[in-house]
């Protein structure tokens, strides 16, 4: 089944089609939100800026590039049309090489808790986006765990190699946000597909924009208060 998503609110309205598709495939608002969750985990404990940057790069590349690019070529739907599978897969794998290189460096250095987190995240990345095991892991629970909970844990682990009560509380908040995000996004896509009730489409779109803005601004404020 093929659905055109080039009209999505996060896709540039100007520029060559390939450029617009490339930016759209990154799902920048959602990628930014998950990256922010990872930063929350770092900011809740004693942190160093180099590790904050590192965990940010890890999740931006893992979610924004690897996960979304694999989903574009491996999922049942083809929302971006027919893409050069070999090229897209190569970009995704290259991103993962960078992700695991950074992650393994810190895991071996002094943050071994990143090992189990990385293994679980890697499993969900492939199982969800390539719909392995008959698509059994292509569901809300997998998304909440891999997008909402584990990023916070990873952010804390890379800084302190620990999961504190504060980390767990933040992961519960991020899990709740993720649930609202994915359920709203799914309803938004259904309404867009039907092409009717534009007021409802706009309402869902506004909710997604508000979630993105709140998470981004909240993360910036959190960082300022902790510096």
Short mmCIF file of the C-alpha atoms (twelve columns), coordinates in Angstrom:
data_MODEL
# 
_entry.id   MODEL 
# 
loop_
_atom_site.group_PDB 
_atom_site.id 
_atom_site.type_symbol 
_atom_site.label_atom_id 
_atom_site.label_alt_id 
_atom_site.label_comp_id 
_atom_site.label_asym_id 
_atom_site.label_seq_id 
_atom_site.Cartn_x 
_atom_site.Cartn_y 
_atom_site.Cartn_z 
_atom_site.pdbx_PDB_model_num 
ATOM 1   C CA . UNK A 1   0.000   0.000   0.000  1 
ATOM 2   C CA . UNK A 2   1.368   3.399   -0.936 1 
ATOM 3   C CA . UNK A 3   0.539   6.688   0.746  1 
ATOM 4   C CA . UNK A 4   1.946   10.078  -0.174 1 
ATOM 5   C CA . UNK A 5   3.301   11.905  2.884  1 
ATOM 6   C CA . UNK A 6   5.008   14.788  1.096  1 
ATOM 7   C CA . UNK A 7   2.157   17.049  2.208  1 
ATOM 8   C CA . UNK A 8   2.905   16.441  5.896  1 
ATOM 9   C CA . UNK A 9   3.414   19.510  8.089  1 
ATOM 10  C CA . UNK A 10  7.045   18.618  8.806  1 
ATOM 11  C CA . UNK A 11  7.992   18.296  5.126  1 
ATOM 12  C CA . UNK A 12  9.409   21.441  3.441  1 
ATOM 13  C CA . UNK A 13  6.942   23.062  1.057  1 
ATOM 14  C CA . UNK A 14  9.643   24.315  -1.293 1 
ATOM 15  C CA . UNK A 15  12.627  22.748  -2.995 1 
ATOM 16  C CA . UNK A 16  13.175  19.759  -5.295 1 
ATOM 17  C CA . UNK A 17  11.004  16.734  -4.580 1 
ATOM 18  C CA . UNK A 18  13.973  14.542  -3.619 1 
ATOM 19  C CA . UNK A 19  15.144  17.172  -1.121 1 
ATOM 20  C CA . UNK A 20  11.671  17.412  0.402  1 
ATOM 21  C CA . UNK A 21  11.404  13.634  0.654  1 
ATOM 22  C CA . UNK A 22  14.866  13.395  2.218  1 
ATOM 23  C CA . UNK A 23  13.972  15.901  4.930  1 
ATOM 24  C CA . UNK A 24  10.560  14.332  5.404  1 
ATOM 25  C CA . UNK A 25  12.053  10.887  5.923  1 
ATOM 26  C CA . UNK A 26  13.920  12.212  8.949  1 
ATOM 27  C CA . UNK A 27  10.595  12.981  10.682 1 
ATOM 28  C CA . UNK A 28  12.451  15.820  12.387 1 
ATOM 29  C CA . UNK A 29  9.817   16.704  15.030 1 
ATOM 30  C CA . UNK A 30  9.578   13.111  16.268 1 
ATOM 31  C CA . UNK A 31  13.330  12.589  16.019 1 
ATOM 32  C CA . UNK A 32  13.909  15.768  18.012 1 
ATOM 33  C CA . UNK A 33  11.475  14.638  20.704 1 
ATOM 34  C CA . UNK A 34  13.190  11.268  21.187 1 
ATOM 35  C CA . UNK A 35  16.593  12.961  21.200 1 
ATOM 36  C CA . UNK A 36  15.305  15.325  23.884 1 
ATOM 37  C CA . UNK A 37  14.226  12.351  25.994 1 
ATOM 38  C CA . UNK A 38  17.808  11.070  25.871 1 
ATOM 39  C CA . UNK A 39  19.029  14.497  26.953 1 
ATOM 40  C CA . UNK A 40  16.605  14.422  29.881 1 
ATOM 41  C CA . UNK A 41  18.324  11.304  31.143 1 
ATOM 42  C CA . UNK A 42  21.683  13.052  31.016 1 
ATOM 43  C CA . UNK A 43  20.482  16.296  32.561 1 
ATOM 44  C CA . UNK A 44  18.904  14.625  35.575 1 
ATOM 45  C CA . UNK A 45  22.330  13.493  36.796 1 
ATOM 46  C CA . UNK A 46  25.828  14.981  36.923 1 
ATOM 47  C CA . UNK A 47  26.777  15.427  33.296 1 
ATOM 48  C CA . UNK A 48  29.506  16.457  30.912 1 
ATOM 49  C CA . UNK A 49  28.770  18.285  27.677 1 
ATOM 50  C CA . UNK A 50  30.688  15.850  25.490 1 
ATOM 51  C CA . UNK A 51  28.462  12.993  26.646 1 
ATOM 52  C CA . UNK A 52  25.322  15.064  26.144 1 
ATOM 53  C CA . UNK A 53  26.430  15.752  22.581 1 
ATOM 54  C CA . UNK A 54  27.278  12.075  22.105 1 
ATOM 55  C CA . UNK A 55  23.926  10.745  23.300 1 
ATOM 56  C CA . UNK A 56  22.199  13.381  21.172 1 
ATOM 57  C CA . UNK A 57  24.089  12.239  18.079 1 
ATOM 58  C CA . UNK A 58  23.362  8.593   18.894 1 
ATOM 59  C CA . UNK A 59  19.607  9.064   19.046 1 
ATOM 60  C CA . UNK A 60  19.382  11.520  16.179 1 
ATOM 61  C CA . UNK A 61  21.151  9.080   13.872 1 
ATOM 62  C CA . UNK A 62  19.506  5.951   15.282 1 
ATOM 63  C CA . UNK A 63  15.957  7.297   15.111 1 
ATOM 64  C CA . UNK A 64  16.089  10.081  12.550 1 
ATOM 65  C CA . UNK A 65  18.198  8.287   9.984  1 
ATOM 66  C CA . UNK A 66  18.538  4.547   10.624 1 
ATOM 67  C CA . UNK A 67  15.067  3.726   11.973 1 
ATOM 68  C CA . UNK A 68  13.097  5.931   9.618  1 
ATOM 69  C CA . UNK A 69  15.133  5.007   6.552  1 
ATOM 70  C CA . UNK A 70  14.768  1.290   7.269  1 
ATOM 71  C CA . UNK A 71  11.052  1.790   7.798  1 
ATOM 72  C CA . UNK A 72  10.826  3.574   4.439  1 
ATOM 73  C CA . UNK A 73  12.223  0.582   2.550  1 
ATOM 74  C CA . UNK A 74  11.281  -2.298  4.841  1 
ATOM 75  C CA . UNK A 75  7.779   -1.430  5.985  1 
ATOM 76  C CA . UNK A 76  4.600   -2.658  4.342  1 
ATOM 77  C CA . UNK A 77  3.536   0.853   3.379  1 
ATOM 78  C CA . UNK A 78  5.582   3.051   1.041  1 
ATOM 79  C CA . UNK A 79  4.711   6.584   2.177  1 
ATOM 80  C CA . UNK A 80  7.595   8.155   0.257  1 
ATOM 81  C CA . UNK A 81  7.097   6.245   -2.964 1 
ATOM 82  C CA . UNK A 82  9.564   3.845   -4.541 1 
ATOM 83  C CA . UNK A 83  13.033  4.592   -3.187 1 
ATOM 84  C CA . UNK A 84  16.498  3.268   -4.144 1 
ATOM 85  C CA . UNK A 85  16.549  0.470   -1.581 1 
ATOM 86  C CA . UNK A 86  20.289  -0.195  -1.703 1 
ATOM 87  C CA . UNK A 87  21.171  3.481   -1.256 1 
ATOM 88  C CA . UNK A 88  18.696  4.063   1.573  1 
ATOM 89  C CA . UNK A 89  19.786  0.887   3.355  1 
ATOM 90  C CA . UNK A 90  23.447  1.879   3.008  1 
ATOM 91  C CA . UNK A 91  22.744  5.257   4.603  1 
ATOM 92  C CA . UNK A 92  20.880  3.565   7.463  1 
ATOM 93  C CA . UNK A 93  23.674  1.056   8.094  1 
ATOM 94  C CA . UNK A 94  26.336  3.779   7.914  1 
ATOM 95  C CA . UNK A 95  24.429  5.743   10.538 1 
ATOM 96  C CA . UNK A 96  24.237  2.682   12.761 1 
ATOM 97  C CA . UNK A 97  27.992  2.162   12.458 1 
ATOM 98  C CA . UNK A 98  28.499  5.658   13.878 1 
ATOM 99  C CA . UNK A 99  25.858  5.055   16.558 1 
ATOM 100 C CA . UNK A 100 27.358  1.800   17.784 1 
ATOM 101 C CA . UNK A 101 30.911  3.130   17.567 1 
ATOM 102 C CA . UNK A 102 30.059  5.990   19.907 1 
ATOM 103 C CA . UNK A 103 27.959  3.793   22.166 1 
ATOM 104 C CA . UNK A 104 30.574  1.058   22.437 1 
ATOM 105 C CA . UNK A 105 33.285  3.596   23.199 1 
ATOM 106 C CA . UNK A 106 31.463  4.842   26.292 1 
ATOM 107 C CA . UNK A 107 30.210  1.373   27.223 1 
ATOM 108 C CA . UNK A 108 33.750  0.008   27.350 1 
ATOM 109 C CA . UNK A 109 35.095  3.210   28.912 1 
ATOM 110 C CA . UNK A 110 32.941  3.386   32.040 1 
ATOM 111 C CA . UNK A 111 29.256  2.927   31.162 1 
ATOM 112 C CA . UNK A 112 28.602  -0.826  30.698 1 
ATOM 113 C CA . UNK A 113 24.896  -0.263  31.333 1 
ATOM 114 C CA . UNK A 114 24.809  0.944   27.731 1 
ATOM 115 C CA . UNK A 115 25.372  -2.649  26.580 1 
ATOM 116 C CA . UNK A 116 21.915  -4.028  27.506 1 
ATOM 117 C CA . UNK A 117 20.210  -0.770  26.543 1 
ATOM 118 C CA . UNK A 118 21.927  -0.799  23.161 1 
ATOM 119 C CA . UNK A 119 21.045  -4.440  22.536 1 
ATOM 120 C CA . UNK A 120 17.370  -3.856  23.321 1 
ATOM 121 C CA . UNK A 121 17.238  -0.663  21.263 1 
ATOM 122 C CA . UNK A 122 18.930  -2.435  18.369 1 
ATOM 123 C CA . UNK A 123 16.407  -5.246  18.537 1 
ATOM 124 C CA . UNK A 124 13.443  -2.871  18.432 1 
ATOM 125 C CA . UNK A 125 15.036  -0.812  15.661 1 
ATOM 126 C CA . UNK A 126 15.161  -3.790  13.316 1 
ATOM 127 C CA . UNK A 127 12.118  -5.705  14.575 1 
ATOM 128 C CA . UNK A 128 9.824   -2.672  14.458 1 
ATOM 129 C CA . UNK A 129 10.957  -0.915  11.304 1 
ATOM 130 C CA . UNK A 130 11.524  -4.026  9.187  1 
ATOM 131 C CA . UNK A 131 8.415   -5.645  10.684 1 
ATOM 132 C CA . UNK A 132 10.295  -8.815  11.568 1 
ATOM 133 C CA . UNK A 133 8.606   -11.772 13.296 1 
ATOM 134 C CA . UNK A 134 5.441   -11.125 11.332 1 
ATOM 135 C CA . UNK A 135 5.250   -7.537  12.542 1 
ATOM 136 C CA . UNK A 136 4.558   -8.611  16.138 1 
ATOM 137 C CA . UNK A 137 6.732   -5.795  17.483 1 
ATOM 138 C CA . UNK A 138 5.305   -3.114  15.191 1 
ATOM 139 C CA . UNK A 139 3.014   -1.720  17.874 1 
ATOM 140 C CA . UNK A 140 2.526   1.018   20.467 1 
ATOM 141 C CA . UNK A 141 4.239   -0.845  23.297 1 
ATOM 142 C CA . UNK A 142 7.435   -1.276  21.287 1 
ATOM 143 C CA . UNK A 143 7.405   2.403   20.370 1 
ATOM 144 C CA . UNK A 144 6.843   3.513   23.949 1 
ATOM 145 C CA . UNK A 145 9.707   1.343   25.200 1 
ATOM 146 C CA . UNK A 146 12.196  2.213   22.453 1 
ATOM 147 C CA . UNK A 147 11.234  5.878   21.972 1 
ATOM 148 C CA . UNK A 148 9.895   6.878   25.367 1 
ATOM 149 C CA . UNK A 149 11.664  4.888   28.074 1 
ATOM 150 C CA . UNK A 150 15.028  3.583   26.887 1 
ATOM 151 C CA . UNK A 151 16.315  6.947   25.582 1 
ATOM 152 C CA . UNK A 152 16.005  8.409   29.089 1 
ATOM 153 C CA . UNK A 153 17.771  5.377   30.539 1 
ATOM 154 C CA . UNK A 154 20.528  5.660   27.927 1 
ATOM 155 C CA . UNK A 155 21.014  9.351   28.658 1 
ATOM 156 C CA . UNK A 156 21.501  8.587   32.326 1 
ATOM 157 C CA . UNK A 157 23.669  5.529   31.696 1 
ATOM 158 C CA . UNK A 158 26.155  7.362   29.490 1 
ATOM 159 C CA . UNK A 159 26.706  9.926   32.255 1 
ATOM 160 C CA . UNK A 160 26.563  7.920   35.469 1 
ATOM 161 C CA . UNK A 161 26.139  4.259   34.493 1 
ATOM 162 C CA . UNK A 162 23.054  4.171   36.696 1 
ATOM 163 C CA . UNK A 163 19.269  4.475   36.646 1 
ATOM 164 C CA . UNK A 164 17.998  6.683   39.464 1 
ATOM 165 C CA . UNK A 165 14.502  7.291   40.796 1 
ATOM 166 C CA . UNK A 166 14.537  10.641  38.991 1 
ATOM 167 C CA . UNK A 167 15.409  8.848   35.760 1 
ATOM 168 C CA . UNK A 168 12.491  6.463   36.182 1 
ATOM 169 C CA . UNK A 169 10.103  9.350   36.875 1 
ATOM 170 C CA . UNK A 170 11.261  11.158  33.741 1 
ATOM 171 C CA . UNK A 171 10.929  7.958   31.714 1 
ATOM 172 C CA . UNK A 172 7.317   7.641   32.865 1 
ATOM 173 C CA . UNK A 173 6.667   11.204  31.683 1 
ATOM 174 C CA . UNK A 174 8.371   10.572  28.347 1 
ATOM 175 C CA . UNK A 175 6.439   7.311   27.950 1 
ATOM 176 C CA . UNK A 176 3.174   9.193   28.458 1 
ATOM 177 C CA . UNK A 177 4.185   11.841  25.940 1 
ATOM 178 C CA . UNK A 178 5.150   9.132   23.459 1 
ATOM 179 C CA . UNK A 179 1.779   7.438   23.840 1 
ATOM 180 C CA . UNK A 180 -0.078  10.683  23.152 1 
ATOM 181 C CA . UNK A 181 2.271   11.395  20.254 1 
ATOM 182 C CA . UNK A 182 1.841   8.080   18.460 1 
ATOM 183 C CA . UNK A 183 -1.920  7.814   19.008 1 
ATOM 184 C CA . UNK A 184 -2.452  11.372  17.795 1 
ATOM 185 C CA . UNK A 185 -0.115  10.807  14.853 1 
ATOM 186 C CA . UNK A 186 -1.935  7.628   13.857 1 
ATOM 187 C CA . UNK A 187 -5.320  9.360   13.936 1 
ATOM 188 C CA . UNK A 188 -3.824  12.269  11.992 1 
ATOM 189 C CA . UNK A 189 -2.581  9.904   9.271  1 
ATOM 190 C CA . UNK A 190 -5.966  8.196   9.063  1 
ATOM 191 C CA . UNK A 191 -7.737  11.524  8.641  1 
ATOM 192 C CA . UNK A 192 -5.205  12.626  6.017  1 
ATOM 193 C CA . UNK A 193 -5.737  9.380   4.133  1 
ATOM 194 C CA . UNK A 194 -9.495  9.883   4.135  1 
ATOM 195 C CA . UNK A 195 -9.007  13.467  2.971  1 
ATOM 196 C CA . UNK A 196 -12.079 14.760  4.760  1 
ATOM 197 C CA . UNK A 197 -12.886 16.791  7.862  1 
ATOM 198 C CA . UNK A 198 -10.032 19.247  7.422  1 
ATOM 199 C CA . UNK A 199 -10.816 20.858  10.778 1 
ATOM 200 C CA . UNK A 200 -10.108 17.561  12.563 1 
ATOM 201 C CA . UNK A 201 -6.899  17.124  10.575 1 
ATOM 202 C CA . UNK A 202 -5.785  20.610  11.573 1 
ATOM 203 C CA . UNK A 203 -6.665  19.909  15.194 1 
ATOM 204 C CA . UNK A 204 -4.505  16.774  15.298 1 
ATOM 205 C CA . UNK A 205 -1.712  18.593  13.494 1 
ATOM 206 C CA . UNK A 206 -1.815  21.382  16.066 1 
ATOM 207 C CA . UNK A 207 -1.601  18.853  18.896 1 
ATOM 208 C CA . UNK A 208 1.509   17.317  17.310 1 
ATOM 209 C CA . UNK A 209 3.060   20.758  16.901 1 
ATOM 210 C CA . UNK A 210 2.303   21.681  20.509 1 
ATOM 211 C CA . UNK A 211 3.838   18.447  21.810 1 
ATOM 212 C CA . UNK A 212 6.967   19.104  19.762 1 
ATOM 213 C CA . UNK A 213 7.230   22.712  20.919 1 
ATOM 214 C CA . UNK A 214 6.649   21.865  24.583 1 
ATOM 215 C CA . UNK A 215 9.245   19.077  24.610 1 
ATOM 216 C CA . UNK A 216 11.863  21.152  22.779 1 
ATOM 217 C CA . UNK A 217 11.341  24.294  24.862 1 
ATOM 218 C CA . UNK A 218 11.173  22.253  28.065 1 
ATOM 219 C CA . UNK A 219 14.464  20.556  27.240 1 
ATOM 220 C CA . UNK A 220 16.161  23.876  26.512 1 
ATOM 221 C CA . UNK A 221 14.888  25.282  29.815 1 
ATOM 222 C CA . UNK A 222 15.996  22.128  31.649 1 
ATOM 223 C CA . UNK A 223 19.480  22.500  30.169 1 
ATOM 224 C CA . UNK A 224 19.705  26.193  31.085 1 
ATOM 225 C CA . UNK A 225 18.681  25.475  34.668 1 
ATOM 226 C CA . UNK A 226 21.232  22.674  34.985 1 
ATOM 227 C CA . UNK A 227 24.223  24.477  33.477 1 
# 
